[in-house]
Amino acid sequence: MEQLEVVDSRTGKSYKIPIDDGYVRAADIAKITAPERSPVKENGNGPEISRGLRVIDQGYQNTACVESSITYIDGHRGIIRYRDFNIEQLFNDYVYEDVMHLIVWGHLPTQAEKDHVRAGMAFAMNPPESVTKVISAFPRDAETMPMIIAGMSAFASSDETICATRHTQKAMFQGRLDVADAALVRTIGYMATTVALIYCHKNEKEFTAPDPSLSLIANLLRMMGLTENPKIEECLNKLWILYADHEITNSTAAVLHAGSTLIDPVSAAMAGIICGYGPLHGGAIDLAYEALATIGIPERVPYFIEGVKRGKGRLFGYGHRIYKTRDPRLNLIEALMGKYKEEVENNPLIRVSLAIDKYASQDPYFIERNLKANADLMGCFLYTAMDFEPEMIMAITAISRLPGALAHWRESLTQPVKLWRPMQKYTAPLSN
């Protein structure tokens, strides 16, 4: 095994730290010790304590918090693999239902396995009265995210297993994958139903009961009353593959952080959903749409871009922290946009977005920062092409992402229990 050789200038001691596939373990770093005094003045004259070296990594820029076999991303080479399948192969040869099963359970499903999951989800998709009442209590123009949290909370309160999680001495899901799998399937069903109820409420439409013979996407569209245009299901079956999982995102980390307390998957999912709506995460899409609408026409793009460069605005939906080269999902999204070209081109906002891309591709400011429309924003134009309102796009995208986040939650149940509790470096306040 490769090793990192370290000489501590404080003590003169040398250490050999194992390197495992480019990673070192924090526990090995902690073996590098030296005496230190307390940073608190009152305790400053106390005895020295030998303490292990710690690492500061604000925002987890260079720290892995889990080991996972679900998704592999190489942002330098432009590679995404789910369970060792290239995303291009999955996109070309399968539909979302297959990929969802692959990500969660580690293999492509048989028809019998599909039918079993469909039946479990459809059963969960029949909302109790408390759920429908809480959604209908919101104004029709209310923000979507609080409605999702309310709806999911109402579902959780009616699920006996979910409620019992906080009242049992023995972990409800840890090491009990049969119980976890059933709860995971119900959680996805609850989320899809909540979003469908919100859509129906906002658009004054009747909710349609699910069909246990249909897939997740087909039942979502059925519940929303969007079954007349087969292109919508066809498009989502491919588009959702590209968002099925993206490793340990901020929202997936939130699911795992909450899950580490041994909480139920509905509560863990809500933690992820809340993070997903933040302006620096999925909520950037809402801000990007608002910016595109404000620009209005391609001719106004240069003025807007120059304002961004002067710090008078921010270009949301452009650039990505992970990718140093082209995101491999963009080629596949562009293929979908070509397939639904007529519907896409009817959206005036995409003309503005393309004008921004063209302007930015010739501007050194954007070239140096590798700022291009990211896959999350580009995929949203397909939702708009299928007549989804901008305020529903994040909600529908969250459904596509939920099985991936819960796959990581499920994976954590097979590993030793470890409550996530980050550390801090204390910095003494300035003297008054």
C-alpha positions as CSV (number, residue, x, y, z in Angstrom):
1,M,0.0,0.0,0.0
2,E,1.2,3.5,-0.8
3,Q,2.1,5.7,2.2
4,L,2.3,9.4,3.0
5,E,5.5,10.1,5.0
6,V,5.1,13.0,7.4
7,V,7.6,14.6,9.8
8,D,6.0,16.8,12.4
9,S,8.2,19.9,12.9
10,R,6.6,20.4,16.3
11,T,8.0,17.2,17.8
12,G,10.4,15.9,15.2
13,K,8.4,12.6,15.1
14,S,7.8,10.9,11.7
15,Y,4.7,9.1,10.7
16,K,3.7,6.8,7.8
17,I,0.0,7.3,6.8
18,P,-1.6,4.7,4.5
19,I,-3.0,6.0,1.2
20,D,-6.0,4.1,0.0
21,D,-6.9,4.9,-3.6
22,G,-6.0,8.6,-3.1
23,Y,-7.5,8.9,0.3
24,V,-6.0,9.1,3.8
25,R,-8.1,8.4,6.9
26,A,-8.7,11.1,9.4
27,A,-8.1,8.6,12.2
28,D,-4.6,8.2,10.9
29,I,-4.1,12.0,10.8
30,A,-5.3,12.0,14.4
31,K,-2.3,9.8,15.4
32,I,0.0,12.8,14.8
33,T,0.0,14.2,18.2
34,A,1.7,17.1,20.1
35,P,1.2,18.8,23.4
36,E,-1.1,21.9,23.3
37,R,-2.5,24.4,25.7
38,S,-6.1,25.5,26.0
39,P,-7.1,28.5,23.7
40,V,-9.3,29.8,26.5
41,K,-7.4,32.5,28.6
42,E,-8.7,31.3,31.9
43,N,-7.3,27.8,31.2
44,G,-4.2,29.0,29.4
45,N,-1.8,28.2,32.2
46,G,-3.2,24.7,32.8
47,P,-1.4,21.5,32.0
48,E,-0.5,20.7,28.4
49,I,-2.6,17.9,26.8
50,S,-1.4,15.7,24.0
51,R,-4.0,16.0,21.2
52,G,-4.3,14.5,17.8
53,L,-4.0,16.6,14.6
54,R,-7.3,17.6,13.1
55,V,-8.4,18.9,9.7
56,I,-10.4,22.0,8.8
57,D,-12.3,21.7,5.6
58,Q,-15.0,24.3,5.4
59,G,-17.8,23.2,3.1
60,Y,-16.3,19.7,2.8
61,Q,-14.3,20.8,-0.3
62,N,-11.8,17.9,0.0
63,T,-13.3,15.5,2.5
64,A,-15.1,12.2,2.0
65,C,-17.6,11.5,4.7
66,V,-18.8,8.0,3.5
67,E,-17.7,5.0,1.5
68,S,-20.3,4.1,-1.1
69,S,-20.6,1.7,-4.1
70,I,-23.6,3.4,-5.6
71,T,-22.4,6.2,-7.9
72,Y,-18.9,7.1,-9.3
73,I,-18.2,10.6,-10.6
74,D,-14.9,11.7,-12.2
75,G,-15.4,15.4,-12.8
76,H,-12.0,15.7,-14.5
77,R,-12.7,13.0,-17.1
78,G,-16.5,13.6,-17.4
79,I,-17.6,10.2,-16.2
80,I,-20.7,9.1,-14.3
81,R,-21.4,5.5,-13.4
82,Y,-24.3,4.0,-11.5
83,R,-23.4,0.7,-9.9
84,D,-20.6,0.4,-12.5
85,F,-22.9,1.0,-15.4
86,N,-22.0,4.0,-17.6
87,I,-24.7,6.6,-17.5
88,E,-24.8,6.7,-21.4
89,Q,-25.5,2.9,-21.5
90,L,-28.3,3.3,-19.0
91,F,-29.8,6.3,-20.8
92,N,-29.8,4.5,-24.2
93,D,-30.9,1.0,-23.1
94,Y,-33.2,1.5,-20.1
95,V,-35.9,3.6,-18.5
96,Y,-36.0,5.3,-15.1
97,E,-37.8,2.5,-13.3
98,D,-34.9,0.1,-14.2
99,V,-32.3,2.6,-13.1
100,M,-34.1,3.4,-9.9
101,H,-34.1,-0.3,-9.0
102,L,-30.4,-0.6,-9.9
103,I,-29.4,2.3,-7.7
104,V,-31.4,1.3,-4.7
105,W,-31.1,-2.5,-4.8
106,G,-27.9,-3.0,-6.8
107,H,-29.2,-4.8,-9.8
108,L,-31.5,-4.4,-12.8
109,P,-35.0,-5.6,-11.9
110,T,-37.0,-8.5,-13.1
111,Q,-40.6,-7.9,-14.1
112,A,-41.7,-9.5,-10.9
113,E,-39.5,-7.1,-8.9
114,K,-40.9,-4.2,-10.8
115,D,-44.5,-5.3,-10.1
116,H,-43.7,-5.7,-6.4
117,V,-42.3,-2.2,-6.1
118,R,-45.2,-0.8,-8.1
119,A,-47.8,-2.3,-5.9
120,G,-46.0,-1.0,-2.7
121,M,-45.8,2.5,-4.1
122,A,-49.4,2.5,-5.4
123,F,-50.6,1.4,-2.0
124,A,-48.7,4.4,-0.4
125,M,-50.1,6.8,-3.0
126,N,-53.6,6.7,-1.6
127,P,-53.5,9.8,0.6
128,P,-55.3,9.8,3.9
129,E,-57.7,12.7,4.5
130,S,-55.2,14.5,6.8
131,V,-52.8,14.8,3.8
132,T,-55.4,16.1,1.4
133,K,-56.7,18.6,4.0
134,V,-53.3,20.0,4.8
135,I,-52.5,20.6,1.1
136,S,-55.8,22.2,0.4
137,A,-55.4,24.5,3.4
138,F,-52.6,26.3,1.5
139,P,-53.4,29.2,-0.8
140,R,-53.2,28.0,-4.4
141,D,-50.3,30.4,-5.1
142,A,-48.3,29.3,-2.0
143,E,-44.6,28.4,-2.2
144,T,-44.2,24.7,-3.2
145,M,-41.5,23.7,-0.8
146,P,-43.5,24.4,2.5
147,M,-46.4,22.5,0.9
148,I,-44.2,19.5,0.3
149,I,-42.9,19.5,3.9
150,A,-46.5,19.8,5.2
151,G,-47.7,17.0,3.0
152,M,-44.9,14.7,3.9
153,S,-45.3,15.4,7.6
154,A,-49.0,14.5,7.3
155,F,-48.1,11.3,5.6
156,A,-45.5,10.5,8.3
157,S,-48.0,11.0,11.1
158,S,-50.3,8.4,9.5
159,D,-47.6,5.7,9.0
160,E,-47.4,3.5,12.1
161,T,-43.9,2.3,11.4
162,I,-42.6,5.8,10.9
163,C,-44.2,7.0,14.1
164,A,-42.9,4.0,16.1
165,T,-39.3,4.8,15.1
166,R,-39.0,7.3,17.9
167,H,-40.5,5.1,20.5
168,T,-38.5,1.9,20.3
169,Q,-35.3,0.9,22.2
170,K,-34.2,-1.2,19.2
171,A,-33.2,0.5,15.9
172,M,-36.2,0.3,13.5
173,F,-34.3,0.0,10.3
174,Q,-30.6,-0.6,11.1
175,G,-29.8,-4.1,9.9
176,R,-33.5,-4.8,9.1
177,L,-33.5,-4.2,5.3
178,D,-36.9,-5.8,4.8
179,V,-38.5,-3.1,7.1
180,A,-36.3,-0.4,5.6
181,D,-37.2,-1.4,2.0
182,A,-40.9,-1.3,2.6
183,A,-40.5,2.2,4.3
184,L,-38.3,3.4,1.5
185,V,-40.9,2.4,-1.1
186,R,-43.6,4.1,0.8
187,T,-41.5,7.3,1.2
188,I,-41.1,7.6,-2.5
189,G,-44.9,7.0,-2.9
190,Y,-45.6,9.7,-0.3
191,M,-43.4,12.2,-2.1
192,A,-44.9,11.6,-5.5
193,T,-48.5,11.8,-4.1
194,T,-47.7,15.0,-2.2
195,V,-46.3,16.7,-5.4
196,A,-49.3,15.5,-7.4
197,L,-51.8,16.8,-4.8
198,I,-49.9,20.2,-4.8
199,Y,-50.1,20.3,-8.6
200,C,-53.8,19.5,-8.6
201,H,-54.5,22.1,-5.9
202,K,-52.6,24.8,-7.7
203,N,-54.3,24.1,-11.0
204,E,-57.8,23.4,-9.6
205,K,-57.7,19.8,-10.9
206,E,-59.2,16.6,-9.5
207,F,-56.7,14.1,-8.1
208,T,-56.8,10.7,-9.8
209,A,-56.1,7.6,-7.7
210,P,-53.0,5.5,-8.6
211,D,-53.0,2.3,-10.6
212,P,-50.9,-0.5,-9.0
213,S,-49.8,-1.8,-12.4
214,L,-48.1,1.5,-13.4
215,S,-44.5,2.7,-12.8
216,L,-43.6,5.6,-10.6
217,I,-43.6,8.1,-13.4
218,A,-46.8,6.8,-15.0
219,N,-48.6,7.0,-11.7
220,L,-47.3,10.5,-11.0
221,L,-48.7,11.7,-14.3
222,R,-51.9,9.8,-13.7
223,M,-52.4,11.4,-10.3
224,M,-51.7,14.8,-11.8
225,G,-54.1,14.2,-14.7
226,L,-51.4,14.4,-17.4
227,T,-52.0,11.3,-19.3
228,E,-53.1,12.7,-22.7
229,N,-49.6,13.5,-24.0
230,P,-47.5,10.3,-24.1
231,K,-44.4,12.4,-24.8
232,I,-44.3,13.6,-21.2
233,E,-43.8,10.0,-19.8
234,E,-41.4,9.2,-22.6
235,C,-39.3,12.3,-21.9
236,L,-39.3,11.9,-18.1
237,N,-38.3,8.2,-18.4
238,K,-35.0,9.3,-19.9
239,L,-34.5,12.7,-18.2
240,W,-34.9,11.2,-14.7
241,I,-32.1,8.8,-15.3
242,L,-29.7,11.7,-15.5
243,Y,-30.8,13.0,-12.1
244,A,-31.3,9.6,-10.4
245,D,-28.2,10.1,-8.2
246,H,-25.2,12.4,-8.1
247,E,-23.1,11.0,-5.3
248,I,-23.1,12.8,-2.0
249,T,-24.7,16.1,-2.8
250,N,-25.6,18.6,-0.2
251,S,-29.1,17.3,0.0
252,T,-28.0,13.6,0.0
253,A,-25.6,14.4,2.8
254,A,-28.5,16.0,4.7
255,V,-30.4,12.8,4.3
256,L,-27.5,10.8,5.7
257,H,-26.9,13.3,8.5
258,A,-30.5,13.0,9.6
259,G,-30.4,9.3,9.0
260,S,-27.4,8.8,11.3
261,T,-29.7,9.6,14.2
262,L,-31.6,6.4,13.3
263,I,-34.6,8.6,12.2
264,D,-37.1,7.3,9.7
265,P,-36.7,7.7,5.9
266,V,-39.6,10.2,5.6
267,S,-38.0,12.6,8.1
268,A,-34.5,12.1,6.5
269,A,-36.0,12.8,3.1
270,M,-37.5,16.0,4.4
271,A,-34.1,17.2,5.5
272,G,-32.8,16.6,2.0
273,I,-35.8,18.3,0.4
274,I,-35.3,21.4,2.5
275,C,-31.6,21.6,1.5
276,G,-32.5,21.0,-2.1
277,Y,-34.5,24.2,-2.2
278,G,-31.6,26.4,-1.1
279,P,-30.4,29.0,-3.6
280,L,-26.9,27.4,-3.8
281,H,-28.4,24.0,-4.5
282,G,-31.6,23.1,-6.5
283,G,-33.1,26.4,-5.7
284,A,-30.6,28.0,-8.1
285,I,-32.9,26.8,-10.9
286,D,-35.8,28.9,-9.6
287,L,-33.4,31.9,-9.5
288,A,-32.1,31.1,-13.0
289,Y,-35.6,31.0,-14.4
290,E,-36.4,34.4,-12.7
291,A,-33.3,35.9,-14.2
292,L,-34.1,34.6,-17.7
293,A,-37.6,36.0,-17.4
294,T,-36.2,39.4,-16.2
295,I,-33.8,39.5,-19.2
296,G,-36.8,38.6,-21.4
297,I,-35.1,38.7,-24.9
298,P,-31.7,37.7,-26.2
299,E,-30.9,41.4,-27.1
300,R,-30.7,42.2,-23.4
301,V,-28.1,39.5,-22.6
302,P,-24.9,41.6,-23.0
303,Y,-26.2,44.2,-20.6
304,F,-27.1,41.5,-18.0
305,I,-23.7,39.7,-18.4
306,E,-21.7,42.9,-18.0
307,G,-23.7,43.5,-14.8
308,V,-22.7,40.0,-13.5
309,K,-19.1,40.7,-14.2
310,R,-19.3,44.0,-12.2
311,G,-20.8,42.1,-9.3
312,K,-24.3,43.6,-9.7
313,G,-25.9,40.2,-10.2
314,R,-25.2,36.5,-10.1
315,L,-25.6,33.9,-12.9
316,F,-27.5,31.0,-11.2
317,G,-27.6,27.7,-13.0
318,Y,-24.2,28.1,-14.6
319,G,-21.0,26.3,-13.6
320,H,-20.7,23.2,-11.4
321,R,-18.4,22.6,-8.5
322,I,-17.7,18.9,-9.5
323,Y,-17.0,19.2,-13.2
324,K,-13.7,20.5,-14.6
325,T,-14.6,19.3,-18.0
326,R,-18.0,18.9,-19.8
327,D,-20.7,17.2,-17.7
328,P,-21.5,13.9,-19.5
329,R,-25.2,14.5,-18.9
330,L,-25.2,17.6,-21.2
331,N,-24.8,15.5,-24.3
332,L,-27.7,13.3,-23.4
333,I,-29.9,16.3,-22.4
334,E,-29.1,17.9,-25.8
335,A,-30.1,14.7,-27.5
336,L,-33.5,14.9,-25.7
337,M,-33.8,18.6,-26.6
338,G,-33.2,17.6,-30.2
339,K,-35.9,14.9,-30.0
340,Y,-38.4,17.4,-28.6
341,K,-37.1,20.3,-30.6
342,E,-40.4,21.8,-31.5
343,E,-41.7,21.8,-27.9
344,V,-38.4,23.2,-26.6
345,E,-38.1,26.0,-29.1
346,N,-41.6,27.2,-28.2
347,N,-40.1,28.3,-24.9
348,P,-38.7,31.9,-25.2
349,L,-36.5,31.5,-22.1
350,I,-34.3,28.9,-23.9
351,R,-33.5,31.5,-26.5
352,V,-32.3,33.8,-23.8
353,S,-30.3,31.0,-22.2
354,L,-28.6,30.1,-25.5
355,A,-27.8,33.7,-26.1
356,I,-26.1,33.8,-22.6
357,D,-24.1,30.6,-23.5
358,K,-23.0,32.1,-26.8
359,Y,-21.9,35.4,-25.2
360,A,-20.2,33.7,-22.3
361,S,-18.3,31.2,-24.5
362,Q,-16.5,34.2,-26.1
363,D,-15.9,36.1,-22.9
364,P,-12.6,35.5,-21.0
365,Y,-14.3,36.1,-17.7
366,F,-16.5,33.1,-18.2
367,I,-14.0,31.0,-20.1
368,E,-11.5,31.3,-17.2
369,R,-14.1,30.2,-14.7
370,N,-15.6,27.4,-16.9
371,L,-19.1,28.9,-16.5
372,K,-21.6,27.2,-18.8
373,A,-25.2,26.3,-18.3
374,N,-25.2,23.2,-16.1
375,A,-27.2,20.0,-16.5
376,D,-29.7,20.9,-13.9
377,L,-30.7,24.1,-15.7
378,M,-30.6,22.6,-19.2
379,G,-32.8,19.7,-18.1
380,C,-35.4,22.1,-16.8
381,F,-36.1,23.4,-20.3
382,L,-37.4,19.9,-21.0
383,Y,-39.9,20.3,-18.1
384,T,-41.0,23.6,-19.5
385,A,-41.3,22.1,-23.0
386,M,-43.7,19.5,-21.4
387,D,-45.8,22.4,-20.0
388,F,-44.8,22.2,-16.4
389,E,-44.9,25.5,-14.6
390,P,-41.5,26.7,-13.3
391,E,-42.7,26.6,-9.6
392,M,-43.3,22.8,-10.0
393,I,-40.0,21.9,-11.7
394,M,-37.9,21.6,-8.5
395,A,-40.7,19.6,-6.8
396,I,-40.8,17.1,-9.7
397,T,-37.0,16.9,-9.9
398,A,-36.9,16.1,-6.2
399,I,-39.0,13.0,-6.9
400,S,-36.4,11.8,-9.4
401,R,-33.6,12.4,-6.9
402,L,-35.3,10.9,-3.9
403,P,-34.7,7.2,-4.7
404,G,-31.0,7.9,-5.1
405,A,-30.8,9.7,-1.7
406,L,-32.7,6.9,-0.1
407,A,-30.3,4.4,-1.7
408,H,-27.5,6.0,0.2
409,W,-29.7,5.9,3.4
410,R,-30.3,2.2,2.8
411,E,-26.6,1.6,2.2
412,S,-25.8,3.3,5.6
413,L,-28.1,0.8,7.3
414,T,-25.6,-2.0,6.4
415,Q,-22.7,-0.1,8.0
416,P,-21.8,0.4,11.6
417,V,-24.0,3.0,13.4
418,K,-22.1,6.3,13.6
419,L,-23.9,9.5,14.6
420,W,-22.6,12.4,12.4
421,R,-21.2,15.0,14.7
422,P,-18.7,17.4,12.9
423,M,-16.0,19.2,14.8
424,Q,-15.1,22.9,14.9
425,K,-11.9,24.9,15.5
426,Y,-12.6,27.3,18.3
427,T,-11.3,30.8,17.6
428,A,-11.0,33.1,20.6
429,P,-13.0,36.4,20.2
430,L,-11.1,39.6,19.8
431,S,-10.4,41.6,23.0
432,N,-12.9,44.4,23.7
